[in-house]
Amino acid sequence: MRILWIEDERLTMDRKDNFFGVFAKDHEVKIDGDFSSAYARVTNHLRQYDVLVIDIALTLSEKKNKLIGDFANQFGLTTDEFLQEAGFLIYLKALSQGFPQERMVFLTANMNPNKMSRAVINLRNAMDSPDDAVWDQAVNDVRQLLPLEQHPQFNQILAEDENETFTFLDRWRDNMPEENYENTYEIFIKRFKDARITPPKAVDKKAPDGGGYLELQNWLRRHCDPTKDNQPDYDYLTLRRGILDVITNLQNSGVDLTENFQKHLDKLTFLRGLEWQLRDFALPREDYSNVYFALCDYLTKPYDIYNGRDLLQDPSRHLKLPLYHLRNWIAHGLIMGSNTQISAQAAGVTFLIAMQSLFDVKEYGFQEELKRLFLAKPVTETDLRRQIRSLLGNYDRQDPLTALYKRGQKENNPNWERENYLRHFYAAYLFSIQQADYSIRKNANSELNAMVFHELNKQTE
């Protein structure tokens, strides 16, 4: 994932590894320390980011910038007053452009120093933690701050509805005497509630004992690590980010199309079209499969130049024949007609084969992003041979690639609607590798072989 961290304090930036922990190493954290620059990024390049971490007060920004002066005048504020709350304007700008609220968080020091307010905020954040002990500790901290006579009602509401607990606590705090403190976040929370808008998440970067570090990392874990609840979103975002990273590297490199495709494609036009397929940083889950289908459709179009029977003799057929078949199956309605479901992993394999075939590159994005879609367990030559022997029984042991070709011909296969063409796609790759010359097999992408192996196993489970 690519994380945009909007933070203007150098001392805080220098603690990036403390705040982000393992996520600072495994994911790309881009820092922007100026309001005007960050606002321009969110306005013009928001699709380049997967997660936003925003400071509320950006008072160290370049104050002479015209944009800051214009906003301050628009809202009737001084420059300093505007910058004290500038992070909220960035948040609202991202929200207005469709960026998911759940993938934005405030990392700020502008939070309530009151013990109960801090405890309630910690309780909200604990709901995101996969660790039950974090939730239990946060509940206990709130309970200790409540009067003893409130404990039974608190315990009952907590047992019945965790979300209703916050309504109870807010109502209890509203009846307490006002305290004299400057608290930008709490002020905005009330404004959000008055507007009937769910308030954004926030992490206190000055929480004692490094509590802010743990809170932020627990929140990041919801988006940057796969879980049972977020798996569809994680797969889409990981595939999207990995492909966009590879596209950027190719656009900025001297790598050209391989000889077979130079007469038929323009490099930059093809890459821009591929980038457009992934323009949406936020989609309903039911639309993910449509993106995967569209990606495979786009990536396999260049293989229209080939004749399937000629490819049977091509030395590099393992990088062409699977995509040629997939192209025909998509174009002639066999994928949709058979209800074959193209997954993020299938789209990822299609992309990796296409990049090796079209550009002769083996790239996976920043910190090998695309590899995170797949089971990491290595595969031996023995494993592959055993899997191929098992597959042969479903085709033709003497000529499996011809048999597979016929499975994709409606006129030759009356049962085509019952076929699993994703299984045939992976089989086409493995049969092609098996029949290749020794030098081809030796230099084949072993990581790609392992991905195909594990994904094919899923199709036969």
VEXDREN-2710 file (C-alpha; in Angstrom, 1 decimal):
% VEXDREN-2710
k/r/px/py/pz
1/MET/0.0/0.0/0.0
2/ARG/1.0/3.6/-0.4
3/ILE/0.4/5.8/2.6
4/LEU/0.3/9.6/2.5
5/TRP/1.3/11.1/5.8
6/ILE/0.6/14.8/6.1
7/GLU/2.7/16.1/9.0
8/ASP/4.6/19.4/9.4
9/GLU/6.6/18.8/12.5
10/ARG/10.2/17.6/11.8
11/LEU/10.5/15.9/15.2
12/THR/7.4/13.9/14.5
13/MET/8.5/12.9/11.0
14/ASP/11.8/11.7/12.5
15/ARG/9.7/9.2/14.6
16/LYS/8.1/7.6/11.5
17/ASP/9.5/4.2/12.4
18/ASN/8.0/4.5/15.9
19/PHE/4.6/5.5/14.6
20/PHE/4.3/3.2/11.7
21/GLY/6.3/0.3/13.0
22/VAL/6.6/-2.6/10.5
23/PHE/4.3/-0.7/8.1
24/ALA/7.1/1.8/7.5
25/LYS/9.2/-1.0/6.1
26/ASP/6.7/-3.1/4.3
27/HIS/4.7/-0.2/2.7
28/GLU/5.5/3.0/1.0
29/VAL/5.0/6.0/3.4
30/LYS/5.1/9.4/1.5
31/ILE/5.4/12.4/3.8
32/ASP/4.1/15.9/2.9
33/GLY/4.9/18.6/5.4
34/ASP/3.1/21.6/3.9
35/PHE/-0.6/22.3/3.6
36/SER/-0.5/23.8/0.1
37/SER/1.5/20.9/-1.3
38/ALA/-0.6/18.3/0.5
39/TYR/-3.9/19.9/-0.6
40/ALA/-2.6/19.8/-4.3
41/ARG/-1.7/16.1/-3.9
42/VAL/-5.2/15.3/-2.6
43/THR/-6.8/17.4/-5.3
44/ASN/-4.8/16.1/-8.3
45/HIS/-3.2/12.8/-7.4
46/LEU/-5.5/11.2/-4.8
47/ARG/-5.7/7.9/-6.8
48/GLN/-2.0/7.4/-6.1
49/TYR/-2.6/6.8/-2.4
50/ASP/-4.4/4.0/-0.5
51/VAL/-4.4/5.4/3.0
52/LEU/-4.2/8.9/4.4
53/VAL/-2.8/9.9/7.8
54/ILE/-3.4/13.6/8.5
55/ASP/-2.3/16.0/11.2
56/ILE/-4.9/18.6/12.1
57/ALA/-2.7/21.6/12.8
58/LEU/-0.3/22.4/10.0
59/THR/1.0/25.6/11.5
60/LEU/4.6/25.1/10.1
61/SER/3.4/25.3/6.5
62/GLU/4.7/28.0/4.2
63/LYS/2.3/30.8/5.3
64/LYS/3.0/33.1/2.3
65/ASN/1.4/30.7/-0.1
66/LYS/-1.5/32.3/-1.9
67/LEU/-3.7/29.2/-1.4
68/ILE/-3.5/29.6/2.4
69/GLY/-4.3/33.3/2.2
70/ASP/-7.3/32.6/0.0
71/PHE/-8.7/30.0/2.3
72/ALA/-8.1/32.1/5.4
73/ASN/-9.9/35.0/3.8
74/GLN/-12.8/32.8/2.6
75/PHE/-13.5/31.6/6.1
76/GLY/-12.8/34.9/7.8
77/LEU/-9.7/33.6/9.7
78/THR/-6.2/34.8/10.2
79/THR/-3.5/32.6/8.5
80/ASP/-2.5/31.1/11.9
81/GLU/-6.1/30.4/12.8
82/PHE/-6.7/28.6/9.5
83/LEU/-3.5/26.5/9.7
84/GLN/-4.5/25.4/13.2
85/GLU/-7.4/23.5/11.6
86/ALA/-6.0/23.0/8.1
87/GLY/-5.9/19.2/8.2
88/PHE/-9.7/19.1/8.4
89/LEU/-9.9/20.9/5.0
90/ILE/-7.7/18.2/3.5
91/TYR/-9.8/15.5/5.0
92/LEU/-13.0/17.1/3.6
93/LYS/-11.4/17.5/0.2
94/ALA/-10.5/13.8/0.0
95/LEU/-13.9/12.9/1.3
96/SER/-15.6/15.0/-1.4
97/GLN/-13.6/13.2/-4.1
98/GLY/-14.9/9.8/-2.9
99/PHE/-11.9/8.7/-0.8
100/PRO/-13.3/6.2/1.8
101/GLN/-13.6/7.7/5.3
102/GLU/-12.5/4.4/6.8
103/ARG/-9.1/4.7/5.1
104/MET/-8.3/8.1/6.7
105/VAL/-7.2/8.8/10.2
106/PHE/-6.0/11.9/12.1
107/LEU/-2.7/11.6/13.9
108/THR/-2.7/14.7/16.0
109/ALA/-1.7/16.4/19.2
110/ASN/-4.9/18.5/19.2
111/MET/-6.9/16.2/21.4
112/ASN/-8.6/16.5/24.7
113/PRO/-6.2/16.3/27.7
114/ASN/-9.2/15.4/29.9
115/LYS/-8.7/11.8/31.2
116/MET/-12.3/10.6/30.3
117/SER/-12.2/12.1/26.8
118/ARG/-8.9/10.4/26.2
119/ALA/-10.2/7.2/27.6
120/VAL/-13.3/7.3/25.3
121/ILE/-11.1/8.0/22.3
122/ASN/-8.9/5.1/23.2
123/LEU/-12.1/2.9/23.5
124/ARG/-13.2/3.9/20.0
125/ASN/-9.8/3.1/18.6
126/ALA/-9.7/-0.2/20.5
127/MET/-12.7/-1.4/18.5
128/ASP/-10.4/-1.6/15.5
129/SER/-7.8/-3.7/17.3
130/PRO/-7.7/-7.5/16.5
131/ASP/-6.3/-7.9/20.0
132/ASP/-9.1/-8.5/22.6
133/ALA/-6.7/-7.5/25.4
134/VAL/-6.5/-4.0/23.9
135/TRP/-10.3/-3.7/24.0
136/ASP/-10.5/-5.1/27.6
137/GLN/-7.9/-2.6/28.8
138/ALA/-9.7/0.3/27.2
139/VAL/-13.0/-0.7/28.7
140/ASN/-11.4/-1.0/32.1
141/ASP/-9.8/2.4/31.8
142/VAL/-13.3/4.0/31.1
143/ARG/-15.0/2.1/33.9
144/GLN/-12.4/3.3/36.5
145/LEU/-13.2/6.9/35.6
146/LEU/-17.0/6.5/35.9
147/PRO/-18.7/7.0/39.3
148/LEU/-19.4/3.7/41.0
149/GLU/-23.2/4.2/40.6
150/GLN/-22.7/4.4/36.8
151/HIS/-21.0/1.0/36.6
152/PRO/-24.1/-1.3/36.4
153/GLN/-25.6/0.8/33.6
154/PHE/-22.3/1.0/31.7
155/ASN/-21.8/-2.8/32.0
156/GLN/-25.3/-3.5/30.8
157/ILE/-25.1/-1.2/27.8
158/LEU/-21.7/-2.6/26.9
159/ALA/-23.0/-6.1/26.9
160/GLU/-26.0/-5.3/24.8
161/ASP/-24.6/-2.9/22.2
162/GLU/-21.0/-1.7/22.0
163/ASN/-21.9/1.2/19.7
164/GLU/-24.6/2.4/22.1
165/THR/-21.9/2.6/24.8
166/PHE/-20.5/5.7/23.1
167/THR/-23.9/7.4/23.2
168/PHE/-24.1/6.7/26.9
169/LEU/-20.6/8.1/27.5
170/ASP/-21.2/11.2/25.4
171/ARG/-24.4/11.9/27.3
172/TRP/-22.6/11.5/30.6
173/ARG/-19.8/13.8/29.5
174/ASP/-22.2/16.4/28.2
175/ASN/-23.6/16.7/31.8
176/MET/-20.2/17.3/33.3
177/PRO/-18.9/20.9/34.0
178/GLU/-17.1/22.5/31.0
179/GLU/-13.3/22.5/31.3
180/ASN/-11.0/25.2/30.0
181/TYR/-8.9/23.6/27.3
182/GLU/-8.1/24.2/23.7
183/ASN/-9.1/21.0/21.8
184/THR/-9.5/21.3/18.0
185/TYR/-10.4/17.7/17.5
186/GLU/-13.2/17.7/20.1
187/ILE/-14.6/20.9/18.6
188/PHE/-14.8/19.3/15.2
189/ILE/-16.3/16.1/16.6
190/LYS/-19.2/18.1/17.9
191/ARG/-19.6/19.8/14.5
192/PHE/-19.6/16.5/12.7
193/LYS/-22.3/15.1/15.1
194/ASP/-24.4/18.3/14.7
195/ALA/-24.3/17.7/10.9
196/ARG/-25.2/14.0/11.4
197/ILE/-21.9/12.9/9.9
198/THR/-19.9/10.1/11.4
199/PRO/-16.8/11.7/12.9
200/PRO/-13.4/10.6/11.6
201/LYS/-11.0/8.4/13.5
202/ALA/-8.1/10.1/15.4
203/VAL/-5.0/8.9/17.2
204/ASP/-3.3/11.0/19.9
205/LYS/0.3/11.3/18.8
206/LYS/1.3/12.5/22.3
207/ALA/-0.5/9.7/24.2
208/PRO/1.7/8.5/27.1
209/ASP/3.9/5.4/27.0
210/GLY/3.9/5.3/23.2
211/GLY/0.2/4.6/23.2
212/GLY/-0.2/6.6/19.9
213/TYR/2.3/4.2/18.2
214/LEU/0.2/1.2/19.1
215/GLU/-3.1/2.8/18.2
216/LEU/-1.9/3.9/14.7
217/GLN/-0.5/0.5/14.0
218/ASN/-3.6/-1.3/15.1
219/TRP/-5.6/1.0/12.8
220/LEU/-3.2/0.4/9.8
221/ARG/-3.4/-3.3/10.4
222/ARG/-7.1/-3.2/9.3
223/HIS/-6.1/-2.0/5.9
224/CYS/-2.5/-3.1/5.2
225/ASP/-2.7/-6.7/6.6
226/PRO/-5.1/-9.3/5.3
227/THR/-7.8/-10.3/7.8
228/LYS/-11.0/-12.4/7.6
229/ASP/-13.1/-9.3/7.4
230/ASN/-11.1/-7.2/4.9
231/GLN/-9.8/-9.9/2.5
232/PRO/-11.7/-8.7/-0.6
233/ASP/-10.6/-5.1/0.0
234/TYR/-7.1/-6.1/0.8
235/ASP/-6.8/-8.2/-2.4
236/TYR/-8.2/-5.3/-4.6
237/LEU/-6.0/-2.7/-3.1
238/THR/-2.9/-4.9/-3.1
239/LEU/-3.4/-5.8/-6.8
240/ARG/-4.1/-2.2/-7.7
241/ARG/-1.1/-0.8/-5.9
242/GLY/1.3/-3.4/-7.2
243/ILE/0.2/-3.0/-10.8
244/LEU/0.4/0.8/-10.6
245/ASP/3.9/0.6/-9.1
246/VAL/5.1/-1.6/-12.0
247/ILE/3.4/0.8/-14.5
248/THR/5.2/3.8/-13.0
249/ASN/8.6/2.0/-13.2
250/LEU/8.0/1.0/-16.8
251/GLN/6.9/4.5/-17.8
252/ASN/10.1/6.0/-16.2
253/SER/12.5/3.4/-17.6
254/GLY/14.1/2.7/-20.9
255/VAL/12.5/-0.7/-21.1
256/ASP/10.7/-1.1/-24.4
257/LEU/8.2/-3.7/-25.8
258/THR/9.7/-7.0/-26.9
259/GLU/10.3/-7.4/-30.6
260/ASN/7.1/-9.4/-31.3
261/PHE/4.9/-6.5/-30.0
262/GLN/6.8/-3.4/-31.2
263/LYS/4.9/-3.3/-34.5
264/HIS/1.5/-3.7/-32.9
265/LEU/1.6/-1.6/-29.7
266/ASP/2.7/1.8/-28.4
267/LYS/4.3/1.4/-25.0
268/LEU/3.0/4.5/-23.3
269/THR/-0.4/4.3/-24.8
270/PHE/-0.8/0.7/-23.6
271/LEU/0.5/1.6/-20.1
272/ARG/-1.8/4.6/-19.8
273/GLY/-4.8/2.5/-20.8
274/LEU/-3.8/-0.2/-18.3
275/GLU/-3.5/2.5/-15.6
276/TRP/-7.0/3.7/-16.5
277/GLN/-8.4/0.3/-15.7
278/LEU/-7.3/0.9/-12.0
279/ARG/-8.5/4.5/-11.7
280/ASP/-10.9/3.7/-8.9
281/PHE/-9.4/3.8/-5.4
282/ALA/-12.8/3.0/-3.8
283/LEU/-15.3/0.5/-5.1
284/PRO/-18.2/-1.5/-3.7
285/ARG/-17.0/-5.1/-3.1
286/GLU/-19.4/-6.5/-5.7
287/ASP/-17.6/-4.5/-8.4
288/TYR/-14.1/-6.0/-7.7
289/SER/-14.8/-9.0/-10.0
290/ASN/-15.7/-6.6/-12.8
291/VAL/-12.4/-4.9/-12.5
292/TYR/-10.5/-8.2/-12.6
293/PHE/-12.4/-9.2/-15.7
294/ALA/-11.7/-5.9/-17.4
295/LEU/-8.0/-6.1/-16.5
296/CYS/-7.7/-9.6/-18.1
297/ASP/-9.7/-8.4/-21.1
298/TYR/-7.3/-5.5/-21.6
299/LEU/-4.1/-7.4/-20.9
300/THR/-4.9/-10.2/-23.3
301/LYS/-5.9/-8.0/-26.3
302/PRO/-2.4/-7.9/-27.7
303/TYR/-2.4/-11.7/-28.2
304/ASP/-5.0/-11.4/-30.9
305/ILE/-2.1/-11.2/-33.3
306/TYR/-1.4/-14.9/-32.8
307/ASN/-2.8/-18.1/-34.2
308/GLY/-3.3/-20.7/-31.5
309/ARG/-2.0/-23.6/-33.4
310/ASP/1.2/-21.7/-34.4
311/LEU/1.8/-21.0/-30.7
312/LEU/1.9/-24.7/-29.9
313/GLN/5.4/-24.7/-31.5
314/ASP/6.5/-21.3/-30.0
315/PRO/9.5/-21.8/-27.7
316/SER/8.1/-19.2/-25.3
317/ARG/4.5/-20.5/-25.5
318/HIS/4.1/-20.5/-21.7
319/LEU/4.2/-16.7/-21.8
320/LYS/1.8/-16.5/-24.8
321/LEU/-0.6/-19.4/-25.1
322/PRO/-2.3/-19.0/-21.7
323/LEU/-3.1/-15.3/-22.6
324/TYR/-4.1/-16.2/-26.1
325/HIS/-6.6/-18.8/-24.7
326/LEU/-7.9/-16.4/-22.0
327/ARG/-8.4/-13.7/-24.7
328/ASN/-10.5/-16.0/-26.8
329/TRP/-12.5/-17.3/-23.9
330/ILE/-13.3/-13.7/-22.8
331/ALA/-14.1/-12.5/-26.3
332/HIS/-16.4/-15.4/-27.2
333/GLY/-18.3/-15.3/-23.9
334/LEU/-17.0/-18.5/-22.3
335/ILE/-15.8/-16.9/-19.1
336/MET/-19.1/-15.2/-18.4
337/GLY/-21.2/-18.0/-19.9
338/SER/-19.5/-20.6/-17.7
339/ASN/-19.7/-18.4/-14.6
340/THR/-15.9/-18.7/-14.2
341/GLN/-15.0/-16.2/-11.5
342/ILE/-11.8/-14.2/-12.2
343/SER/-10.1/-13.5/-8.8
344/ALA/-7.6/-10.8/-7.8
345/GLN/-5.0/-13.6/-7.9
346/ALA/-6.0/-14.7/-11.5
347/ALA/-5.7/-11.1/-12.6
348/GLY/-2.4/-10.9/-10.9
349/VAL/-1.0/-13.9/-12.7
350/THR/-2.3/-12.6/-16.0
351/PHE/-0.6/-9.3/-15.4
352/LEU/2.7/-11.0/-14.4
353/ILE/2.7/-13.2/-17.5
354/ALA/1.8/-10.3/-19.7
355/MET/4.6/-8.1/-18.4
356/GLN/7.2/-10.8/-18.9
357/SER/5.9/-11.5/-22.4
358/LEU/5.4/-7.8/-23.5
359/PHE/8.4/-6.2/-21.7
360/ASP/10.6/-9.0/-20.5
361/VAL/10.4/-7.8/-16.9
362/LYS/9.7/-9.6/-13.6
363/GLU/8.5/-6.9/-11.3
364/TYR/6.1/-7.0/-8.4
365/GLY/5.9/-3.4/-7.2
366/PHE/7.2/-1.6/-4.1
367/GLN/8.5/-4.2/-1.6
368/GLU/7.2/-7.0/-3.8
369/GLU/3.6/-5.8/-3.3
370/LEU/2.0/-8.3/-5.8
371/LYS/3.6/-11.3/-4.1
372/ARG/1.4/-10.6/-1.0
373/LEU/-1.6/-11.9/-3.0
374/PHE/-0.2/-15.4/-3.1
375/LEU/0.8/-18.2/-0.8
376/ALA/4.5/-17.7/-0.1
377/LYS/5.3/-21.4/0.2
378/PRO/8.0/-22.4/-2.4
379/VAL/7.3/-25.1/-4.9
380/THR/9.9/-27.7/-6.1
381/GLU/10.3/-29.3/-9.6
382/THR/8.9/-32.5/-8.1
383/ASP/5.8/-30.7/-6.9
384/LEU/5.2/-29.3/-10.4
385/ARG/5.7/-32.6/-12.1
386/ARG/3.3/-34.3/-9.7
387/GLN/0.7/-31.6/-10.4
388/ILE/1.1/-31.9/-14.1
389/ARG/0.8/-35.7/-14.0
390/SER/-2.5/-35.2/-12.1
391/LEU/-3.7/-32.7/-14.6
392/LEU/-3.0/-34.9/-17.6
393/GLY/-5.8/-37.3/-16.6
394/ASN/-8.3/-34.5/-17.3
395/TYR/-7.0/-33.7/-20.8
396/ASP/-5.0/-35.9/-23.2
397/ARG/-1.8/-37.4/-21.9
398/GLN/-0.2/-37.3/-25.4
399/ASP/-1.4/-33.9/-26.5
400/PRO/-2.8/-32.0/-23.6
401/LEU/-2.5/-28.5/-25.2
402/THR/-4.6/-29.5/-28.2
403/ALA/-7.2/-31.1/-25.9
404/LEU/-7.2/-27.9/-23.8
405/TYR/-7.6/-25.8/-27.0
406/LYS/-10.8/-27.8/-27.9
407/ARG/-12.3/-27.1/-24.5
408/GLY/-12.5/-23.5/-25.5
409/GLN/-14.4/-24.1/-28.7
410/LYS/-18.1/-23.9/-28.3
411/GLU/-18.7/-25.9/-31.4
412/ASN/-16.4/-28.7/-30.2
413/ASN/-17.5/-28.7/-26.6
414/PRO/-21.2/-29.1/-25.9
415/ASN/-20.4/-28.9/-22.1
416/TRP/-18.5/-25.6/-22.3
417/GLU/-20.9/-23.9/-19.8
418/ARG/-19.8/-26.3/-17.1
419/GLU/-16.1/-25.7/-17.6
420/ASN/-13.8/-23.9/-15.1
421/TYR/-11.7/-21.8/-17.5
422/LEU/-9.5/-20.5/-14.8
423/ARG/-8.4/-24.0/-14.2
424/HIS/-7.7/-24.4/-17.9
425/PHE/-5.8/-21.1/-17.9
426/TYR/-3.4/-22.3/-15.2
427/ALA/-3.1/-25.7/-16.9
428/ALA/-2.1/-24.1/-20.2
429/TYR/0.8/-22.4/-18.5
430/LEU/2.0/-25.6/-16.8
431/PHE/1.6/-27.8/-19.9
432/SER/3.5/-25.2/-21.9
433/ILE/6.3/-25.2/-19.3
434/GLN/6.4/-29.0/-19.3
435/GLN/6.8/-29.1/-23.1
436/ALA/9.4/-26.3/-23.4
437/ASP/13.1/-26.9/-24.0
438/TYR/15.3/-27.4/-21.0
439/SER/16.8/-23.9/-21.3
440/ILE/13.3/-22.4/-21.1
441/ARG/12.3/-24.5/-18.2
442/LYS/15.5/-23.7/-16.4
443/ASN/15.1/-19.9/-16.8
444/ALA/11.4/-19.9/-16.2
445/ASN/10.1/-17.6/-13.4
446/SER/10.1/-20.0/-10.4
447/GLU/8.0/-17.5/-8.3
448/LEU/5.4/-17.4/-11.1
449/ASN/5.4/-21.2/-11.2
450/ALA/4.7/-21.3/-7.5
451/MET/1.8/-18.8/-7.8
452/VAL/0.2/-20.9/-10.6
453/PHE/0.8/-24.1/-8.7
454/HIS/-1.0/-22.8/-5.6
455/GLU/-3.8/-21.1/-7.5
456/LEU/-4.5/-24.2/-9.5
457/ASN/-4.7/-26.2/-6.3
458/LYS/-7.5/-23.8/-5.2
459/GLN/-9.4/-24.7/-8.4
460/THR/-9.3/-28.4/-7.6
461/GLU/-10.1/-28.2/-3.9
END
